[in-house]
């Protein structure tokens, strides 16, 4: 797998996030440019005349450069003005793209897409610069190829990435957005039945909660709009009180949140364990299609690839 670039065809887009940083490029005319605060981002090209430039004007070109892969768009966590979210780094090479995104759904992640030969140098660079705690994720075959090529990178078990751009039918059960009192009630639901969920009321990145109640007003099922971004909303934290299972409440709250995400973000997505057949069936009835994904991490003994 070739890592060297030819001419100007290989380039890397790196965002500065909230803290400006310097980047030195390769080539006969290489020089460094320091970006300035929240406004800066660097477009890096490689080749005989490699150089770094401070991009001016429409900074949304950086976000548009990532393409339309839902998990990559999601990882950009774009701000209202189109710039990538705080701390996010975007890399491109050939037909591949990688986005290093901190604290995304409970983990530091690197969303990656494209041919393995093009993606390999991007993931190596992202791990060097973002740090070894970041976990590449994407199509399972791509992650397996990266794990074979990068010493110490181990692929985990496959899971499902599910997404839809279609507004689902309205749930037949009554579902509503929860107020602060409802979210406190939801905390108890997680404490009892889903303590390991990354999405829980009050945690960073979790925007709002929807819930379904019984006739007495008791909260029975919830789902969250969490870590959503322009171009890709995210459904998380779906949990039902075991005493209320079999009533379609998980489907109801999922449909309610998915409909809101598609209307406002254009698309909704989620991640679910591949062996969780009941949950997958619920999401497929909501209109989502699934892809086989995997994530990988560096072992503790491994160093970031050089």
C-alpha positions in Angstrom: 0.0 0.0 0.0 1.7 3.1 -1.2 1.9 6.0 1.2 3.8 8.5 -1.0 1.9 11.1 -2.9 2.3 12.1 -6.5 2.1 15.8 -7.6 -0.7 17.8 -6.1 -3.3 15.0 -6.0 -2.8 14.2 -2.4 -3.9 16.7 0.2 -4.9 16.9 3.8 -7.4 19.2 5.3 -6.8 20.0 9.0 -9.0 22.1 11.1 -7.6 24.2 13.9 -10.6 23.8 16.2 -10.6 26.4 18.9 -6.8 26.5 19.3 -4.6 27.7 16.5 -1.7 25.4 15.6 1.2 25.3 13.1 1.6 22.8 10.3 4.7 22.2 8.3 4.4 20.7 4.9 6.7 18.5 2.8 8.4 19.5 -0.5 11.1 21.8 -1.8 9.1 24.9 -0.9 7.7 23.7 2.5 6.9 26.3 5.1 4.7 26.6 8.2 1.6 28.7 8.7 0.0 29.3 12.1 -3.7 29.5 12.1 -5.5 32.1 14.2 -8.0 31.0 16.9 -11.4 29.9 15.8 -11.2 31.3 12.3 -8.2 29.2 11.2 -7.9 26.0 9.2 -5.1 24.7 7.1 -5.2 23.0 3.7 -2.1 20.9 3.2 -0.9 19.7 -0.1 2.0 17.4 -0.8 4.3 17.0 -3.7 7.3 18.8 -5.2 5.8 22.2 -4.4 4.1 21.2 -1.2 3.0 24.2 0.9 0.6 25.2 3.6 -2.0 28.0 3.0 -4.4 29.8 5.3 -7.8 29.4 3.5 -9.8 32.5 3.2 -13.4 33.2 2.3 -15.9 30.4 2.4 -14.7 28.0 5.1 -17.5 25.6 4.4 -15.4 24.2 1.6 -13.6 22.2 4.4 -16.9 20.5 5.4 -18.1 19.9 1.8 -14.7 18.2 1.1 -15.8 15.2 3.2 -18.4 13.9 0.8 -21.7 12.4 1.7 -20.8 9.3 3.8 -23.2 9.6 6.8 -20.7 8.6 9.5 -18.1 11.0 8.1 -20.5 13.9 7.9 -21.6 13.1 11.5 -18.0 13.1 12.7 -17.4 16.6 11.4 -19.9 17.9 13.9 -20.2 21.1 11.8 -21.0 24.4 13.4 -23.8 26.6 12.2 -21.4 28.5 10.0 -20.2 25.3 8.3 -16.8 25.0 10.1 -15.9 21.6 11.7 -16.6 21.4 15.4 -14.1 22.1 18.1 -11.1 19.9 18.0 -12.2 18.1 14.8 -9.5 17.4 12.2 -10.4 16.5 8.6 -8.0 14.6 6.3 -8.2 13.8 2.6 -6.0 11.7 0.3 -7.0 10.5 -3.1 -10.6 9.1 -2.8 -10.4 8.6 1.0 -11.4 10.8 3.9 -10.8 10.6 7.6 -12.3 12.8 10.4 -10.8 12.7 13.9 -13.6 13.8 16.3 -13.2 14.0 20.1 -15.7 12.8 22.6 -18.2 11.7 19.9 -20.8 9.3 21.4 -18.6 8.6 24.4 -15.3 8.0 22.5 -12.6 9.8 20.6 -13.2 8.5 17.1 -11.8 8.6 13.5 -14.5 8.2 10.9 -12.9 6.8 7.8 -14.2 6.0 4.3 -12.7 5.2 0.9 -10.2 2.8 -0.6 -7.8 1.2 1.9 -4.7 2.3 0.0 -5.8 5.9 0.2 -7.2 5.7 3.7 -4.1 4.1 5.3 -1.8 7.2 5.3 -4.7 9.3 6.6 -5.4 7.0 9.5 -1.7 6.8 10.3 -1.5 10.6 10.4 -4.7 11.0 12.4 -3.4 8.6 15.0 -0.1 10.4 15.2 -1.6 13.8 15.5 -4.9 13.2 17.4 -3.4 10.5 19.7 -3.5 6.8 20.2 -6.8 6.9 22.1 -8.7 7.6 18.9 -10.5 4.7 17.3 -11.0 4.4 13.6 -14.4 3.2 12.5 -16.2 2.6 9.2 -16.9 -0.2 6.8 -15.9 -3.5 8.4 -13.8 -4.6 5.4 -11.9 -1.3 5.4 -11.2 -1.4 9.2 -9.9 -5.0 8.8 -7.6 -3.9 6.0 -6.3 -1.0 8.2 -5.7 -3.3 11.1 -3.7 -5.6 9.0 -1.5 -2.7 7.8 -0.9 -0.8 11.0 1.0 -2.6 13.7 -0.8 -2.7 17.0 -4.2 -1.7 15.6 -6.8 -4.3 16.5 -10.3 -4.5 15.0 -13.2 -5.1 17.3 -16.3 -7.1 16.6 -18.5 -5.8 13.9 -21.6 -3.7 14.6 -24.4 -2.1 12.6 -24.4 1.5 11.4 -28.0 2.2 10.5 -29.4 5.3 8.8 -32.4 6.8 6.9 -33.3 9.9 5.1 -37.0 9.1 5.1 -39.4 10.5 7.7 -41.1 7.5 9.4 -44.8 7.2 10.0 -46.1 8.8 13.1 -46.1 6.5 16.2 -49.6 5.4 17.3 -48.6 5.9 21.0 -48.3 9.4 22.5 -44.7 10.6 22.6 -43.4 14.0 23.6 -40.2 15.9 24.3 -39.3 15.7 28.0 -38.9 18.7 30.2 -36.3 18.9 33.0 -38.5 16.9 35.4 -39.0 14.2 32.7 -35.3 14.0 32.2 -34.7 13.5 35.9 -37.2 10.6 35.7 -35.3 9.3 32.7 -32.1 9.2 34.8 -33.7 6.7 37.1 -34.7 4.6 34.1 -31.1 4.4 33.0 -29.8 3.8 36.5 -32.0 0.7 36.8 -32.0 -0.7 33.2 -29.2 0.8 31.0 -26.4 2.2 33.2 -23.8 1.6 30.4 -25.4 3.9 27.9 -23.2 6.6 26.5 -26.3 8.8 26.1 -27.8 9.8 29.4 -29.5 12.9 30.6 -27.1 15.7 31.4 -24.1 14.3 29.6 -22.2 16.4 27.0 -23.5 16.1 23.5 -27.0 14.9 24.4 -29.4 17.5 23.1 -32.9 16.4 24.1 -35.1 13.5 25.1 -38.4 12.1 24.0 -40.5 9.9 26.2 -43.6 7.7 26.3 -45.7 7.4 29.4 -48.5 5.2 30.8 -52.0 6.3 31.7 -50.7 7.3 35.2 -48.0 9.5 33.8 -45.1 7.1 34.6 -42.2 7.3 32.1 -41.8 3.9 30.3 -39.5 4.5 27.3 -37.1 7.2 26.1 -34.8 8.0 23.2 -32.4 10.9 22.7 -31.3 13.3 20.0 -27.6 13.1 20.8 -24.4 14.2 19.1 -26.4 15.3 16.1 -24.8 17.4 13.4 -25.8 19.2 10.2 -26.4 16.5 7.6 -26.7 13.7 10.1 -28.8 13.5 13.2 -28.1 10.8 15.7 -30.5 8.6 17.7 -29.2 7.1 21.0 -30.2 6.1 24.5 -33.2 4.0 23.5 -34.4 2.2 26.6 -37.7 0.7 27.8 -38.8 -0.3 31.2 -38.8 -4.1 31.1 -42.3 -4.2 32.6 -43.6 -2.3 29.5 -41.8 -4.3 26.8 -44.0 -5.7 24.0 -46.1 -2.6 23.6 -44.1 -1.0 20.8 -42.8 1.8 23.0 -39.2 1.5 21.8 -40.5 1.8 18.2 -42.7 4.8 19.1 -39.9 6.9 20.7 -37.5 5.9 18.0 -39.9 7.0 15.2 -40.6 10.3 17.0 -36.9 11.2 17.4 -36.0 9.9 13.9 -38.7 12.0 12.3 -37.4 15.1 14.0 -33.8 14.4 13.0 -34.7 13.8 9.4 -36.7 16.9 9.2 -34.1 19.1 10.7 -30.8 17.3 9.8 -31.7 15.6 6.5 -30.8 12.2 7.8 -30.8 10.1 11.0 -28.4 7.4 12.1 -27.4 5.2 15.0 -25.1 2.4 16.0 -26.2 -0.9 17.4 -24.6 -4.3 18.3 -24.8 -6.7 15.4 -26.3 -9.4 17.7 -29.1 -7.2 19.0 -31.7 -8.6 16.7 -34.8 -7.1 18.5 -33.3 -3.6 18.4 -32.3 -3.9 14.7 -35.8 -5.0 13.9 -37.3 -2.0 15.6 -35.0 0.4 13.7 -35.6 -1.4 10.4 -39.4 -0.9 10.9 -38.5 2.8 11.4 -37.1 2.8 7.9 -33.4 2.5 8.6 -31.0 0.4 6.5 -27.9 -1.2 8.0 -24.3 -1.5 7.1 -21.7 -3.7 8.6 -19.2 -1.6 10.5 -16.3 -2.1 12.8 -14.0 0.0 15.0 -10.3 -0.6 15.8 -8.0 0.6 18.6 -4.3 0.6 19.3 -3.2 -1.9 21.9 -1.6 -0.5 25.0 1.8 -1.8 23.9 1.5 -0.1 20.5 2.8 3.3 19.7 1.1 5.7 17.3 2.2 4.8 13.8 5.2 6.7 12.6 
